Amino acid sequence: MKQRKKVAFLTLGCKTNQYETNGMMQKFIEAGYEICDLNDNPDIYVVNTCTVTNIADRKSRQSLRRIKNKNNTIIVAVGCYAQIAKEELQKMPEIDIVLGNREKKDIVEYVEEFLRIQPKVVANKKTQPSVVANEESATIGTLVEVGDISKQKDYDEYGCVTYTERSRTEIKIQDGCNNFCTYCAIPFARGRIRSRKKENVIKEVETLAKKGIKEIVLTGIHIASFGKDFEEEYKLIDLLEDLNKIDGIERIRLGSLEPTIITDEFVKRLLKLEKVCNHFHLSLQSGCDETLKRMNRKYNTEEFKQVTERLRNYLKDVNLTTDIIVGFPGETEEEFNDTYKFLQNIAFYKMHVFKYSKRDGTVAAKMPNQVDGNIAEERSKKLIELSEKNMKMYNEKYIGKEVEVLFEEKQDEFWIGHTRNYMVVKVKSDKDLENEIITTKVLENQGEELIGKI
């Protein structure tokens, strides 16, 4: 019997990348491949790259270099960093195949094309790497297929992605972004907004429900724009109402949201959807109006504050998290202090703090008054300390109370899961709690985690 080829994956970056990795895994399985860990000597190693920051770029390169091409392992770079840095990647001798975001869904075909022409490629890797697009031109090193994402008009459908080993799984509903914030390279890596057909989303969720998945996370590059490219009037809230009707799914969680979508009408309709989780990740980026203008964000701090008040007024025990960039070009000490005071006032449960990352090709990269890295580091530390303080205060309120926890995995002697409002809870138990929703009493607060008992 012919031995199946083995494929290992490393996913960097966002939940959208994780969904697409699951989709690529499923396609390899359907083609007769075996999914394995990197330590199991895979025949093919796929790195799904990220380019949201310079650090993400570096992690992508480091991950690709870390895997030496021994035992004829084929190294494949796919995704966002591959999309915008194909010339750089094809010069790396470790890499055999470079694929952009449009090519991800057809990865099996590209890998098998490479396998067919591999003897020519390997023989010429000793000389100089370049581009191989097909067998006829297979005279030199790396197969590169990176299409022009800016011309992509239709959503790339992976089919019904059911490959998941978790209680909670991502569902991609949208791709691309039209905002062009001045600091961001993602529109160049992902293209303009494309929404997935509602029928395909509903079918996938129904299939996952039959598999026993209890929680889904709706993800995409800019999910607030879902449906804006449809001819019919069908937006994110309409999709949520349809998904709420599906038997078996008990929790619907939303990925990162632009705050402008949170209108009174949106929240009032949310109130009727008992499966939608009371946790919202609202993308803020700065608490200073002048900085927001330079970032080309589509709201001001007063409008953002009204959104948080709206959610807290309507939804019980709602939990709000956010992203913040410090050290954006032109950010003065006064502007940073405005941000700090605003964040104190809003009191997010958790803040993901990023130091501004200069991205070639973006407007912000050419702005004057770039902020010194040491100053950005100090500002980052202050906001992280504030975030940790906020989380501790919020968690303390739950000591002695009962919460519903969906347990997902076991680490050492603890089962770990999340509440509906996305607090992490750990309990000791000899029972198998995976994919179980259990009422749990909170005993103590340990920083980012709550300790409970069932």
C-alpha positions, 0 to 999 in steps of 0.5 A: 500500500502506498504511504500517504504524504504528510503535511504540517502547518504553522499558522501566524496572525489572526482568526481568519488565517486559522480558518483558512488553515483549517480549509487548507488542511481539509483539502489536503485530507480530501486529496489523500494526505495526512495532517501531522505535527512538524516533529513527525517529519512531514513531506510538506510544511506550510507556513500561513504568514501574517503581515499586520506589523513588522514583527509579524513579518519577522516572525514569518521569515524566522518560522520559514528559516527555522525549518531546514529543507531536510528529508526533502521537506517542501516548504510552502509560504502562503498568505498575507506576507507572501502576498506583499513580499513574494520577491523577498521570499523567493530569494530565500533558499529554504522556500520551495513554493510561495502562494498569495491569498487568492491561491490558498484554496488551491494549495493542493494543486500547486503542491502537486504541480511542484512535486511533478516538476521537483527534480528540475527545481531541486537541481537548480536551487543550487544555483539561483532561486527564481520563479517557476510557474509551470513545467515549461519554465521549470528551469530554476528554483521556487514556484511562485503564484501570487495573483493581483489581489486588488482585482479580486471581486468575488469571495474565495469559497473554501467549501464547507470547512468542517476540519476542527478539533475544538469546541469553538471554531472560526467561521469566515464570513468576509474578506478584504477591507475598504478603509485604508487606514494610513498605518495598515498594509492589510488592504494590499494583502487582502484586497477590497471587501468581498462577502460570503454568500449567506447560504454557504455560511448557514450551511457550514454552521448547520454542518458544524452543529451536527458535528457537535460544535457548540460555539462559533466565532464569526471572523473576517478582515472587516466583518462589520462590512459584511453584506455591503457588496450584496445587491440585496439588503442583508447585513451582519445583523441579518446573518446573526438572526439566521444563525441564532435559529440553528439547533445545536449551536449554543454560542455565537461570538463576534470577531473584531468589530468597527464601532460604527456598526453598533447603532441603537437598532443593531443592539436592540436586535441583538437583545433578541438573540440569546446565543450571541455572546456578550463580549465585543472586541471594538477596534479603537487604535487611539483615544485622541481625536487628532491621532484618529484623524491621522490614522484615517479612522471613521469615528471620533472619541465621543462617538466611540464612547457612545458605542460603549455606553450603548452596549453597557446600557443594553447588555448585562455583564457585557465585556469590552476589549480593544486594540491600541496603537502607541507611538503613531507618527506625530503622537505627542506626549499630550496626545498620548495622555489624552489616550490614557485618560480616555482609556481610563474612562472607558475601562476596557477588560483587556487592551491589545497594545501595539507599538506603531509599525512602519509599513512600506507603501502606507501613508503613515510611513511617509508622515513626519515626526516618527516617534522614537522607539524607546518612547513608544515602548514606555507608552506601551508599558503604561497601557499594558499596566492599565489593562492588567489593572482593569482585568483584575478589577473586573475579575474580582467582581465574579469571585463567589459567583457562578458562571457558565463555562464552555471547557475546551482543553486540558493543560496539566491538571486543569480544564480550561474554558471561557465564559460567554463574556470571554473570561478564562476559567480553570478547574481541576477535574478527573472527568472529561469536560471537553465541549461541555458547558458547565455551571462553575463557581468562581473561587479566586482570581489569578491575573488573567485567569479565574480558578473555579470548581464544579 
